[in-house]
Amino acid sequence: METIKQIEAMIYTIRGQRVMLDSDLARLYGVETKVLNQAVKRNEERFPHDFLIRPDSSELADLRSQIVTLGGISTENSVLRHPPLLFTENGVAMLSSVLKSRQALQVNIAIMRTFTKLRSFLAMENSLVGRVENLEKGTHKLFKIVFERLDSLEDGITPKLPANRKKIGLQAKR
């Protein structure tokens, strides 16, 4: 069985959604990609557009670059030759009802845990971004107050010279 780290490496982002390739899922479920895709085709009503993505050419190019970047090209992964089916988290969950085997159930549980873990990381990141933004705002206000007070202190300690005071210095020869 694959580890969560290995499953994480099989998750890509398309249309702002995390997806998994049909070939990766087939390998995890222990079936051929062709068998997985046939099961999906026989049960199309279970896979609406938000469960199953059929990528266009620009999305395929983006997917290829993600796979190359992550070093995920393999002989089982035919993204470079045939457009894959991309399953969102809900699509992966639906696959377990289509592929009814003990292995499919166990793999599905591991995949769902991985998606949940990624979602919690995203929530934590958003929380940290909010906290940093609040810290920046508070710091900006604090520095503004400090600089205003320094300006007022500077005005109070700058000596005021009498207007009729004789200037000291060298005069240029004419």
LUMGU-487073 format. One line per 8 residues: number of its first residue (from 0); their letters; for each residue x, y, z of N, C-alpha, C. Coordinates in nm, 4 decimals, padded with zeros to 6 digits. Each point is the difference from the previous one (the first is absolute). Layout:
N
NUM> a> X/Y/Z/X/Y/Z/X/Y/Z | ...
//
This chain:
174
0> metikqie> 00.0834/-00.1179/00.0000/-00.0834/00.1179/00.0000/00.0882/00.1247/00.0000 | -00.0426/00.0984/-00.0717/00.0754/00.1250/-00.0123/-00.0093/00.0796/00.1306 | 00.1036/00.0766/00.0270/-00.0021/00.0852/00.1177/-00.0679/00.1321/-00.0346 | -00.0335/00.0752/00.1021/-00.0656/00.1298/-00.0220/00.0910/00.0912/-00.0812 | 00.1297/-00.0030/00.0254/00.0960/00.0826/-00.0771/-00.0056/-00.0359/-00.1476 | -00.0043/-00.1285/-00.0307/-00.0053/-00.0432/-00.1399/-00.1318/00.0424/-00.0645 | -00.1086/-00.0079/00.0736/-00.1291/00.0428/-00.0530/-00.0002/00.1509/-00.0213 | 00.0577/00.0761/00.0936/00.0090/00.1463/-00.0154/00.0702/00.0360/-00.1304
8> amiytirg> 00.1023/-00.0762/-00.0361/00.0752/00.0280/-00.1229/-00.0837/-00.0269/-00.1245 | -00.1107/-00.0707/00.0148/-00.0878/-00.0310/-00.1135/-00.1149/00.1005/-00.0137 | -00.0020/00.0998/00.0850/-00.1075/00.0992/-00.0041/00.0516/00.1248/-00.0698 | -00.0745/00.0427/-00.1008/00.0360/00.1173/-00.0804/-00.1113/00.1035/00.0111 | 00.0262/00.1203/-00.0500/-00.1001/00.1059/00.0056/-00.0396/00.0420/-00.1407 | -00.1289/-00.0099/-00.0296/-00.0573/00.0440/-00.1271/-00.1290/00.0748/00.0333 | -00.0217/00.1140/-00.0652/-00.1205/00.0821/00.0232/-00.0184/00.0339/00.1474 | 00.1104/00.0148/00.0693/-00.0060/00.0338/00.1413/-00.0430/-00.1151/00.0889
16> qrvmldsd> -00.0083/-00.1197/-00.0543/-00.0407/-00.1172/00.0776/00.1131/-00.1015/00.0034 | 00.0067/-00.0719/00.1080/00.0970/-00.1088/00.0086/-00.0601/-00.1214/-00.0685 | 00.0790/-00.0617/-00.0865/-00.0485/-00.1136/-00.0778/00.1036/-00.1120/-00.0009 | -00.0489/-00.1190/-00.0345/00.0883/-00.1149/-00.0182/-00.0250/-00.0585/-00.1376 | 00.1058/-00.0509/-00.0615/-00.0080/-00.0585/-00.1338/-00.0625/-00.1385/00.0039 | -00.0691/-00.0333/-00.1083/-00.0585/-00.1337/-00.0101/00.1069/-00.1084/00.0083 | 00.1170/00.0234/-00.0612/00.1057/-00.1023/00.0009/00.0568/-00.0211/00.1400 | 00.0144/00.1085/00.0778/00.0498/-00.0134/00.1371/-00.1017/-00.0741/00.0868
24> larlygve> -00.1272/00.0365/-00.0161/-00.1045/-00.0667/00.0775/-00.0101/-00.1477/-00.0362 | 00.0108/-00.0291/-00.1295/-00.0058/-00.1402/-00.0433/00.1129/-00.0800/00.0647 | 00.1191/00.0577/00.0020/00.1137/-00.0687/00.0613/-00.0248/-00.0219/00.1492 | -00.0537/00.1040/00.0688/-00.0289/-00.0135/00.1425/-00.1057/-00.1070/00.0269 | -00.1029/-00.0032/-00.0854/-00.1090/-00.0954/00.0186/00.0344/-00.1394/-00.0514 | 00.1139/-00.0129/-00.0667/00.0439/-00.1306/-00.0474/-00.0753/-00.0482/-00.1226 | -00.0424/00.0941/-00.0855/-00.0682/-00.0359/-00.1247/00.0684/00.0737/-00.1148 | -00.0286/-00.0411/-00.1218/00.0524/00.0722/-00.1154/-00.0779/00.1296/-00.0174
32> tkvlnqav> 00.0659/00.1012/-00.0559/-00.0662/00.1281/-00.0253/-00.1236/-00.0207/-00.0864 | 00.0111/-00.0872/-00.0976/-00.1107/-00.0300/-00.0906/-00.1210/-00.0532/00.0771 | 00.0235/-00.0869/00.0957/-00.1073/-00.0577/00.0814/-00.0665/00.1085/00.0845 | 00.0814/00.0851/00.0622/-00.0535/00.1103/00.0804/-00.0868/00.0908/-00.0864 | 00.0519/00.0395/-00.1172/-00.0740/00.0910/-00.0876/-00.1291/-00.0641/-00.0522 | 00.0008/-00.1302/-00.0234/-00.1219/-00.0691/-00.0433/-00.1046/00.0009/00.1114 | 00.0436/-00.0202/00.1232/-00.0926/00.0033/00.1135/-00.0612/00.1389/00.0142 | 00.0807/00.1032/-00.0220/-00.0504/00.1378/00.0064/-00.0999/00.0236/-00.1128
40> krneerfp> 00.0324/-00.0466/-00.1190/-00.0878/00.0193/-00.1151/-00.1346/-00.0699/00.0209 | 00.0011/-00.1183/00.0601/-00.1245/-00.0726/00.0270/-00.0851/00.0706/00.1059 | 00.0626/00.0875/00.0782/-00.0695/00.0695/00.1094/00.0143/00.1517/-00.0124 | -00.0120/00.0509/-00.1210/00.0223/00.1434/-00.0249/-00.0845/00.0906/00.0878 | -00.1225/-00.0419/00.0324/-00.0890/00.0848/00.0809/00.0548/00.0234/00.1405 | 00.0920/-00.0836/00.0432/00.0616/00.0166/00.1321/00.1153/00.1012/-00.0022 | 00.0403/00.0443/-00.1182/00.1169/00.0862/-00.0133/-00.0346/00.1299/-00.0730 | -00.0690/00.0934/00.0690/-00.0280/00.1303/-00.0629/00.1310/00.0781/-00.0207
48> hdflirpd> -00.0095/00.1133/-00.0660/00.1199/00.0770/-00.0378/00.0848/00.0444/00.1195 | -00.0581/00.0106/00.1190/00.0806/00.0386/00.1156/00.0642/-00.1206/00.0694 | -00.0284/-00.1203/-00.0491/00.0639/-00.1215/00.0503/00.1085/-00.0489/-00.0963 | -00.0220/00.0254/-00.1279/00.0868/-00.0524/-00.1053/00.0286/00.1112/-00.1003 | 00.1265/00.0271/-00.0227/00.0398/00.1061/-00.0933/00.0651/-00.0639/-00.1217 | -00.0465/00.0438/-00.1156/00.0640/-00.0385/-00.1260/00.0781/00.1242/-00.0451 | 00.1313/-00.0008/00.0178/00.0792/00.1218/-00.0216/00.0085/00.0412/-00.1473 | 00.0042/00.1335/-00.0219/00.0223/00.0507/-00.1355/00.1514/00.0072/-00.0241
56> sseladlr> 00.0393/00.0467/-00.1180/00.1430/-00.0042/-00.0370/00.0871/00.0860/00.0915 | -00.0486/00.1174/00.0418/00.0824/00.0840/00.0879/00.0129/-00.0631/00.1385 | -00.1070/-00.0634/00.0470/00.0066/-00.0675/00.1294/00.0921/-00.1214/-00.0065 | 00.0009/-00.0668/-00.1144/00.0925/-00.1133/-00.0175/00.1446/00.0482/00.0060 | 00.0259/00.1145/-00.0648/00.1362/00.0554/00.0037/00.0393/00.0341/00.1436 | -00.0928/00.0598/00.0747/00.0262/00.0340/00.1397/00.0238/-00.1269/00.0822 | -00.0814/-00.1009/-00.0257/00.0134/-00.1276/00.0702/00.1348/-00.0647/-00.0305 | 00.0385/00.0019/-00.1263/00.1299/-00.0579/-00.0384/00.1134/00.0704/00.0730
64> sqivtlgg> -00.0093/00.1338/00.0091/00.1080/00.0731/00.0674/00.0029/-00.0334/00.1486 | -00.1167/-00.0187/00.0625/-00.0033/-00.0388/00.1419/00.0619/-00.1381/00.0187 | -00.0295/-00.0896/-00.0915/00.0529/-00.1360/00.0111/00.1508/-00.0003/-00.0193 | 00.0482/00.0749/-00.0982/00.1444/00.0080/-00.0246/00.0684/00.0632/00.1200 | -00.0580/00.1076/00.0538/00.0575/00.0682/00.1147/00.0091/-00.0927/00.1198 | -00.1027/-00.0804/00.0198/-00.0013/-00.0908/00.1146/00.0690/-00.1326/-00.0284 | 00.0499/-00.0183/-00.1226/00.0718/-00.1220/-00.0352/-00.0892/-00.1218/-00.0065 | -00.1261/00.0196/-00.0382/-00.0952/-00.1094/00.0047/-00.0258/-00.0713/-00.1307
72> istensvl> 00.0804/00.0199/-00.1030/-00.0261/-00.0690/-00.1258/00.0474/-00.1438/00.0112 | -00.0881/-00.0919/-00.0344/00.0345/-00.1419/00.0043/-00.0675/-00.0699/-00.1161 | 00.0297/-00.1266/-00.0167/-00.0613/-00.0745/-00.1094/-00.1486/-00.0204/00.0239 | -00.0418/-00.0057/00.1288/-00.1427/-00.0144/00.0285/-00.0749/00.1304/-00.0263 | 00.0702/00.1106/00.0028/-00.0614/00.1311/-00.0109/00.0041/00.0439/-00.1461 | -00.1141/-00.0051/-00.0654/-00.0036/00.0268/-00.1443/-00.0451/00.1406/-00.0339 | 00.0188/00.0946/00.0905/-00.0445/00.1373/-00.0225/00.0640/00.0590/-00.1247 | 00.1197/-00.0434/-00.0305/00.0683/00.0560/-00.1156/-00.0564/-00.0541/-00.1311
80> rhppllft> -00.0748/-00.1105/00.0043/-00.0534/-00.0598/-00.1230/-00.1504/00.0140/-00.0137 | -00.0750/-00.0235/00.1081/-00.1460/00.0001/-00.0057/-00.0552/00.0938/00.1068 | -00.1043/00.0758/-00.0337/-00.0583/00.0866/00.1041/-00.0598/-00.0856/00.1122 | 00.0405/00.0244/00.1234/-00.0496/-00.0799/00.1121/-00.1352/00.0520/00.0491 | -00.0657/-00.0813/00.0781/-00.1139/00.0466/00.0770/00.0574/00.0475/00.1327 | -00.0489/00.1139/00.0473/00.0488/00.0557/00.1255/-00.1129/-00.0051/00.1018 | 00.0250/-00.0611/00.1137/-00.1016/-00.0170/00.1021/00.0243/00.0968/00.1148 | -00.1029/00.0784/00.0333/00.0079/00.0862/00.1173/-00.0165/-00.0869/00.1239
88> engvamls> 00.0071/00.0616/00.1166/-00.0159/-00.0751/00.1246/-00.1335/-00.0751/00.0008 | -00.1074/00.0668/-00.0432/-00.1309/-00.0668/-00.0037/-00.0010/-00.1133/-00.1020 | 00.0685/00.0196/-00.1115/00.0081/-00.1052/-00.1009/00.0737/-00.1219/00.0506 | 00.1057/00.0233/00.0767/00.0750/-00.1115/00.0586/-00.0892/-00.0759/00.0974 | -00.0772/00.0737/00.0801/-00.0917/-00.0650/00.0942/-00.1032/-00.0832/-00.0759 | -00.0488/00.0516/-00.1117/-00.0991/-00.0721/-00.0793/00.0603/-00.1257/-00.0629 | 00.1273/00.0029/-00.0319/00.0654/-00.1175/-00.0597/-00.0119/-00.1238/00.0887 | 00.0026/00.0215/00.1300/-00.0073/-00.1169/00.0888/-00.1339/-00.0714/-00.0125
96> svlksrqa> -00.1048/00.0738/-00.0403/-00.1295/-00.0664/-00.0181/-00.0076/-00.0705/-00.1355 | 00.0834/00.0402/-00.0928/00.0021/-00.0609/-00.1331/00.0943/-00.1197/-00.0024 | 00.1159/00.0151/00.0642/00.0976/-00.1095/00.0085/-00.0161/-00.0662/00.1361 | -00.0769/-00.1044/00.0038/-00.0328/-00.0628/00.1278/00.0961/-00.1141/00.0300 | 00.1068/00.0367/00.0679/00.0942/-00.1024/00.0453/00.0563/00.0454/00.1333 | 00.0553/-00.0919/00.0736/00.0589/00.0344/00.1299/00.1149/00.0988/-00.0188 | 00.0825/-00.0212/-00.1031/00.1130/00.0895/-00.0255/-00.0505/00.1405/-00.0333 | -00.1068/00.0086/-00.0810/-00.0555/00.1309/-00.0357/-00.0463/00.0742/00.1251
104> lqvniaim> -00.0611/-00.0710/00.0925/-00.0467/00.0605/00.1242/00.1172/00.0513/00.0827 | 00.1032/-00.0823/00.0181/00.1164/00.0393/00.0800/00.0737/00.1186/-00.0624 | 00.0181/-00.0048/-00.1316/00.0688/00.1092/-00.0698/-00.0821/00.1275/00.0104 | -00.1304/-00.0138/-00.0136/-00.0863/00.1169/00.0071/00.0100/00.0670/00.1366 | 00.0057/-00.0760/00.1046/00.0153/00.0557/00.1345/00.1314/00.0780/00.0099 | 00.1079/-00.0565/-00.0522/00.1303/00.0687/00.0037/-00.0043/00.1295/-00.0811 | -00.0659/-00.0027/-00.1157/-00.0086/00.1199/-00.0844/-00.0833/00.1072/00.0692 | -00.1114/-00.0373/00.0592/-00.0847/00.0973/00.0702/00.0756/00.0640/00.1161
112> rtftklrs> 00.0800/-00.0801/00.0708/00.0811/00.0560/00.1093/00.1018/00.1000/-00.0541 | 00.0555/-00.0295/-00.1162/00.0971/00.0912/-00.0613/-00.0661/00.1311/-00.0386 | -00.1169/-00.0070/-00.0637/-00.0718/00.1222/-00.0362/-00.0352/00.0814/00.1249 | -00.0419/-00.0672/00.1050/-00.0342/00.0688/00.1249/00.1231/00.0695/00.0578 | 00.1123/-00.0685/-00.0035/00.1252/00.0579/00.0505/00.0378/00.1239/-00.0812 | -00.0118/-00.0080/-00.1319/00.0319/00.1143/-00.0843/-00.0950/00.1171/00.0271 | -00.1271/-00.0309/00.0221/-00.0978/00.1044/00.0293/00.0335/00.0686/00.1325 | 00.0434/-00.0770/00.0998/00.0346/00.0609/00.1290/00.1252/00.0862/-00.0130
120> flamensl> 00.0954/-00.0408/-00.0840/00.1175/00.0836/-00.0240/-00.0405/00.1315/-00.0650 | -00.0929/-00.0055/-00.0941/-00.0475/00.1210/-00.0670/-00.0694/00.0925/00.0995 | -00.0821/-00.0559/00.0882/-00.0686/00.0795/00.1016/00.1009/00.0644/00.0944 | 00.1031/-00.0769/00.0381/00.1026/00.0529/00.0882/00.0763/00.1136/-00.0693 | 00.0302/-00.0178/-00.1274/00.0703/00.1035/-00.0754/-00.0838/00.1273/-00.0076 | -00.1303/-00.0136/-00.0284/-00.0879/00.1165/-00.0060/-00.0071/00.0702/00.1346 | -00.0025/-00.0768/00.1081/-00.0026/00.0581/00.1337/00.1283/00.0787/00.0266 | 00.1135/-00.0573/-00.0377/00.1284/00.0683/00.0205/00.0091/00.1275/-00.0827
128> vgrvenle> -00.0504/-00.0039/-00.1228/00.0011/00.1196/-00.0853/-00.0806/00.1102/00.0670 | -00.1170/-00.0342/00.0533/-00.0837/00.0984/00.0695/00.0696/00.0581/00.1215 | 00.0670/-00.0861/00.0761/00.0706/00.0478/00.1188/00.1159/00.0923/-00.0371 | 00.0727/-00.0323/-00.1061/00.1110/00.0851/-00.0443/-00.0536/00.1349/-00.0479 | -00.1112/-00.0014/-00.0743/-00.0594/00.1256/-00.0469/-00.0423/00.0868/00.1182 | -00.0611/-00.0601/00.1022/-00.0390/00.0760/00.1194/00.1219/00.0562/00.0722 | 00.1059/-00.0794/00.0062/00.1237/00.0454/00.0627/00.0589/00.1191/-00.0760 | -00.0026/-00.0071/-00.1342/00.0505/00.1105/-00.0813/-00.0808/00.1272/00.0237
136> kgthklfk> -00.1328/-00.0127/00.0045/-00.0855/00.1169/00.0246/00.0301/00.0612/00.1354 | 00.0100/-00.0846/00.1027/00.0295/00.0486/00.1350/00.1361/00.0663/00.0072 | 00.0987/-00.0587/-00.0655/00.1347/00.0561/-00.0018/00.0009/00.1343/-00.0716 | -00.0726/00.0091/-00.1101/-00.0081/00.1262/-00.0757/-00.0587/00.1104/00.0875 | -00.1080/-00.0299/00.0731/-00.0620/00.0989/00.0891/00.0967/00.0419/00.1104 | 00.0692/-00.0973/00.0571/00.0939/00.0272/00.1087/00.1131/00.0908/-00.0481 | 00.0580/-00.0305/-00.1151/00.1090/00.0834/-00.0519/-00.0487/00.1403/-00.0347 | -00.1206/00.0116/-00.0488/-00.0561/00.1316/-00.0316/-00.0088/00.0853/00.1271
144> ivferlds> -00.0481/-00.0610/00.1086/-00.0098/00.0712/00.1279/00.1391/00.0390/00.0499 | 00.0960/-00.0913/-00.0082/00.1368/00.0280/00.0464/00.0606/00.1160/-00.0785 | -00.0141/-00.0016/-00.1318/00.0573/00.1072/-00.0816/-00.0693/00.1334/00.0251 | -00.1300/-00.0014/00.0221/-00.0708/00.1255/00.0320/00.0510/00.0569/00.1314 | 00.0192/-00.0840/00.0995/00.0501/00.0468/00.1302/00.1435/00.0505/-00.0101 | 00.0826/-00.0688/-00.0788/00.1376/00.0469/-00.0200/00.0010/00.1359/-00.0685 | -00.0877/00.0197/-00.0970/-00.0090/00.1299/-00.0678/-00.0393/00.1092/00.0983 | -00.0956/-00.0274/00.0870/-00.0433/00.1018/00.0968/00.1109/00.0280/00.1012
152> ledgitpk> 00.0751/-00.1015/00.0412/00.1132/00.0210/00.0914/00.1086/00.0829/-00.0668 | 00.0257/-00.0278/-00.1248/00.1027/00.0732/-00.0740/-00.0368/00.1479/-00.0098 | -00.1271/00.0291/-00.0222/-00.0452/00.1392/-00.0057/00.0212/00.0693/00.1349 | -00.0160/-00.0722/00.1099/00.0131/00.0589/00.1332/00.1438/00.0224/00.0424 | 00.0966/-00.0766/-00.0499/00.1383/00.0166/00.0454/00.0883/00.0751/-00.0989 | -00.0497/00.0326/-00.1158/00.0783/00.0774/-00.0944/00.0081/00.1437/00.0522 | 00.1231/00.0523/00.0183/00.0122/00.1363/00.0550/-00.0552/00.1042/-00.0974 | -00.0680/00.0950/00.0575/-00.0541/00.1094/-00.0800/00.1008/00.1149/00.0084
160> lpanrkki> 00.0524/00.0401/-00.1133/00.1013/00.1065/-00.0056/-00.0688/00.1351/-00.0157 | 00.0570/00.1035/00.0639/-00.0574/00.1348/-00.0158/00.0130/00.0460/-00.1454 | -00.0939/00.0784/-00.0444/-00.0042/00.0433/-00.1396/00.1122/00.0977/-00.0335 | 00.0450/00.0812/00.0939/00.1026/00.1020/-00.0289/00.1408/-00.0464/00.0329 | 00.0240/-00.1213/00.0140/00.1306/-00.0564/00.0337/00.0956/00.0174/-00.1166 | 00.1234/00.0350/00.0311/00.1024/00.0200/-00.0995/00.0490/-00.1364/-00.0491 | 00.0090/-00.0154/-00.1309/00.0433/-00.1263/-00.0582/00.1501/-00.0135/00.0128 | 00.0451/-00.1207/00.0282/00.1419/-00.0275/00.0137/00.0441/-00.0778/-00.1240
168> glqakr> 00.1162/00.0306/-00.0510/00.0517/-00.0766/-00.1114/00.0932/00.0850/-00.0862 | 00.0592/-00.0582/-00.0974/00.0925/00.0705/-00.0900/-00.0796/00.0642/-00.1111 | 00.0473/00.1133/-00.0373/-00.0616/00.0667/-00.1145/00.0899/-00.0203/-00.1207 | -00.0609/-00.0205/-00.1085/00.0787/-00.0181/-00.1223/00.0540/00.1350/-00.0451 | 00.1240/-00.0008/-00.0519/00.0601/00.1228/-00.0493/-00.0626/00.0338/-00.1320 | -00.0215/00.1247/-00.0180/-00.0609/00.0458/-00.1231/00.0977/00.0659/-00.0878
//
